[in-house]
Amino acid sequence: MAANLKTSNVKQLRIPKTSSSSTRLCEKENGPQVINAMKNVGTIITSDLGKTENKETKTDDDNSISRSILAAKTETQIRESIKHIQSSRDKQNNENENDDSNKKWVLADFEIGKPLGKGKFGNVYLARERRTRFVVAMKVLFKKQIEEGNVQHQVRREIEIQTHLRHPNILRMYGYFHDAKRVYLILEYAPNGELFKALKASPNERFDEHKTANYIRQMADALKYCHNKKVIHRDIKPENLLLGKNGELKIADFGWSVHAPSSRRETLCGTLDYLPPEMVLGKSHDHTVDLWGAGILCYECLTGNPPFVAQSYEETYNKIIRARFTFPNHVSELARDLIKKLLVVKAENRLPWDGVLSHLWIVNNTSKESGTN
């Protein structure tokens, strides 16, 4: 296991508190899943995680912070980034703090299991905290690749934003720690994997209207919550949505998201098939980009493909800026109505979240239950 691995001094955000019964990672939050999910946990995968140096470096707090998550180019930038995150969290967690919530994690605190996914900048593993036996997903990012890919800001955003969000349909981030070469993000484990894989495994690679409506309802509620907190996701697509143990939707991957209290953004990001006209055209945009994303997702869940798929980049581009798309015959009139009200070129005319949640297609196809089984 990881017990014999040495790590450098690290700093870690306090575990967020939502109530007195969920102050720290505990078995109650996951129930039987904690036992079942880790049956096949093996020895630590040292070939992927790598080995830390045998020689430990003795540093004080300032030097430790200076080797922060962002691999920033100056120590001042690093310290300011960490201080900003920690001061925000300290405000939120000022009341009812105890010694457990101040715990600073190191790699040896976890048993590492099977890989859950791989990405350009690192990998995700099933993991379990040794003390509490709590099962998590550990996202391991390599600092060198983060810096070479120039995605320091995305990593910072992912941590700053996701640690503050509390919604049943948003994947929790419990905290992070780091060593000389890697950043470790401690995330909620979603045992049913990506929505994208579930979609491709379904008959005809599409969901029925009942299941799709349940997913859209959950996503709409979560994104309404985000927008009320001035957070825009900007990259809604099946690959960034996970499924919890009861089939409930979990919005993940906030690397492209932004906290924009009073400004419109002008950054091009996300995947072309899912981008709204204003972003494709390089115009400023606001929270309504996520409404467009909801329309794209709804269409893809019902048909198996995004609405603007074409043979070339240019053709897709032209379809998006004109919102030109057609429906297969099996899509109901009510579903078409909702999608048409979301995929509107003029952002201000898109149906708001309250309108989505009260739309007759959503109401007719959903129940009060959070799952979609």
N, C-alpha and C positions, 0 to 999 in steps of 0.2 A: 504494500500500500504506500501511501504518500508520507507516512510518518517519518521516514528517514531522509526526506528531502529537506534541504535548507533553503530558506528564502531570506531576502533582505528585509530590513525594517520597512514596514509598509504602513500607509495611512488608509483608513476605510471609513466611508460614510456610516453614520449611525443607522441601525436598522429602523425603518420607519414604523411609527406607532399609529394604529388606527383605533384601537380600544385597549382596555386593560387586559382583555383575554387574548390579544394577539400582539403583545409587545415584542416578542422574539420568535424566532423560528421554532415551531413546535409541532408535534405529531397531530394535535387536534385539528390543525388547519387542513391537513391532507387525509387524515384518517387511514383506512386500510391501504390506500394508495402508496403510503410510505413504505409499507412492508412489501407489497406486490411489485412495485416498480423497480426495486433494487435487488430482486432475487439473483440477477445475473451480474451484479457488480463485481468486476474483477480487479486485478492489480492496476495501479496507475499506468496510464499509457505514456510512458516516458519518451517514446519515439516521436510523439506529436507534441506533447507539452514541453519536452526538452528537460535538461537538467540544469539546475542552478549551480553557480560556482561553489566549490567546497570551501573556499576561503570567504568568510563573512566579512563584510565591510562595516566597521563601526562608525555610525554617523549620528549626529544629533537630529532633532526634529526638522530643522530648516533644511539640512542636506537631504533628508528623506523626502520631504515635500518636493525638493527640486528635481527629483526623478519621477515626476508625476505622469499621469495617464496620457497627457497630450503629446509627449515627446516634443514639447515646444522648443523654440530655438534659443530662448534665454531663460535663465533661472527666474527672473522677475515675472515673465509671462506665466510660468508654471505655478509659482507661488500664488499669483493673483487668481489663476483659474481654480486652484484647490480651495483657496480661502473663500472665493465666491460661492462655490458649491457648499462648503462646510458651514459658512455663516447662514446661508438660506436654510439648511437643514436644522441648524441649531435653534433658529427661531421657531421652527415648526415643532421641534421636539423638546422645547424648553421645559414643559410641564410633565410631571409624572415620569421623569427619566430614572432609570436604575442602572446598576452596574452592568447587567447583561446587555442592555441596549448600547453601551459604550464599547462593546467588544470589537477588537481589531482583528480581522481574519488574516490568516496566512494559508498557504497551500496545504500545509500539513493538517489543517483543521477539517479537511474534506477527504472522503473516499471518492475516487474518480472511476466512473463506469464506462459504458459503451458510448461511442460517438453518436450524436443526434443529428449533426449536420456539419457541412464544411462550407467555408466562404473564402473570398479573396484575401481577407485580412486575418483569418483565424478559423477556429473550429468551436463547436458547441458539444459539450459532454453531459451525460447524466452524472449527477454527483449527489453526495449525501454528507451533511455536516455530521461529524463524528459525535459531538456532544449531545445534540438534540435528536439525531437520526432523521432529520428533516431532509426530504428529497428536493433538489433544485436542478435547474439547468445552469451549467457553468459555461459562459461564453469567454473563450480565450482569444485575445487579440494580440498580435505581435507588433510591438512598438515600431520596429524597423519598417514593416510593411505599411503601417498607418502613416508614417512620415513620408515614405516613398510614394504612397498613393495620394498624399496631400489631403487626407480625410480627418485631420485632427479635429476640425470643427464639428464634423458629423458625430464623432465619438463623444466629444464634449456635450453636444446637444442631447444625444441619446441618454447620457447619464443625468444631466441637469433636469431634463424634462421628465423622463420616465420614473425617476425616483420620487417625484412629487405627485404622480397621478394615482388615484384610488378609485377604481371602478371595476365591477365584476367582469366586464368585457374588455379590459385592458391588461395586458401581461404585466405583472408586478416586477419591478427591479428592487431587490432587497438591499443592494449595496455593491461595492466593488473594492478590490485591493489590487496591488501591483507589485512587481519586482523589477529587476533591472531590464528585463527583455519583454515582459508580457503585462497585459492588463487583464484582470479577471472580473467579469461582470456576473453577479449572482442573481439569477432570474427565476421566476416562477416556472415550474415544469408543466408543460401542456402535453399530456401523454398521447393524445390522438393526432399530434403532428400538424402539418400544414393543410390549410384548406385546399390549396392547389392539388396536393396529392389525393385528397379525398374526392375532389372534383374529377380528376382523371381516372380514378378507380370506379366511378359511378357508371351505371348503364348509359351508353351513348355519351359518356364523359360530360354529363350535365345533371343538375339536381332538379327535383320536381318543384312545383311552385310553393308548396307548403314549407319545405326545407329552406328554399331560397328566401322566402319572406321572413322566416325566423332569423336567418343570418342578417338580413338587411335591417330588421328591427333592432337587433342587438348592436350592430355597428352604428346605426343612426343614434341610438341612445348614448353610446360611448363617445361618438364624435361630437354630439351636442354638449356633453360634459366637457370635452376638450376645448371646444370653442368658447364655452362660458368661462374657461380659465385662460382664454386668449392663446390657446395652443392649436396650431394647424398641423396636420399630419403630412400632407402633400404627396404621399406615396402609397395610397390605398390600392392593393392588388392581392390576389389570392396567395402569393408567396409570402406576403407579410402578415397574413392572418393565420392564427393557430387555433386548435380545438382542444378545449379542456377535457377533463375526465368524464363529464356528462354531455359532451358534444357542444358545449357552449363556445361561442366565438371569443377569441382573445386577440385584440389588436397588438401587434408587436412591431419591432424595427422602427424606432423613432429617430433614426439617424438623419433622415431628411426633414424631420419636423422642425418647427420654429415657434418660439414664443414671441408673438408680435402684438403687443398691447395696443399700439396706435399707428402702426405703419403698414403700408402695402409693400409686399416683397417683389423683387425683380429677378430673382435667381432662377435659372432653368435647372430643374432637377426631376428625378423620377424616371419612369419608363415611358417612351413615346406613345405606345398604345393607350396609356392611361392619362396622358396629359391633356388638360383643357385647352381651348383655343388661345386664351390669354397668355398662357405659359409658352405654348408653341410659337406664338408671335413675338415673344420677348417682352410682353407688356407686364405692368405691375399686376399683382394678384392678391387676393385675400382669402378668408376662410371658405369662400364659395368653391374653391378648387376641390375641396373634399366632397361637396355635393355632387360635382361632376364625377368624382371617383366612385361615389356610391352608385350612380347610374351605370357606369362601366361595369362595376362588379355585379350588379343585378343582372345585366344583360349577359355577362359571361357565365354566371351560374346557371342561367336558364337555357343557354344555347351551346356552351362549351368553348366559346371564343369571344374575345373582345369585339365590339361593334365596328371598329375601324381597321380591321386587319386587311392588308393589301399586299400586292406583289413587291412593292418598292416603298422605300422611306418617303419619297415624294408623294406617292399616291395616298399613303396613310396621312401624311401632313395635310394634304388638300381635303381629305374627308373630314378630318378633325376640325379645321377652321370653318367648315361649312356645316358641321354636325349632320353629315349625310350618312345614313345607315338604314338598313331594312331589317324586318323581323321574319324569322321562320314561322311557318303556319301554326306550330304548336303553342306559341306564346299567346297567352290570353289577352283580351282587350284591356283588362284592368292593369295587368303587368305592363303592357305597352304604354298605357297612360302615365304610370309612375315614371318609367324610364324616360319618356319624352319630356316630362316636366323637370327632369334632372339634367338631361343632356341638351342644355340650352346654351347657345353661343353667348348671349348677353348674361354675364354672371349674376347680375342683380335680379334677373328674372327666374333664377332657379328656385325650385320648391325648397323652402327652409325645412329644418329638421322636424319641427312640430307638424308641418304639413305631410312629411314623409311618414311619421309615426301614426298620424290619423288617417292616412290614405286608406281607402276602402279595400284595396288589394292586401295591404299589410294587416288590417284589422280582421279581414275574413280568413286569413291563412295562418294567423298566429294565436298562441295561447299565452297565459300568464307565466307559464313555465319558462325557465331560462334556457333549458336544453332544446335540442331539435330532434330528439328521437321519436 
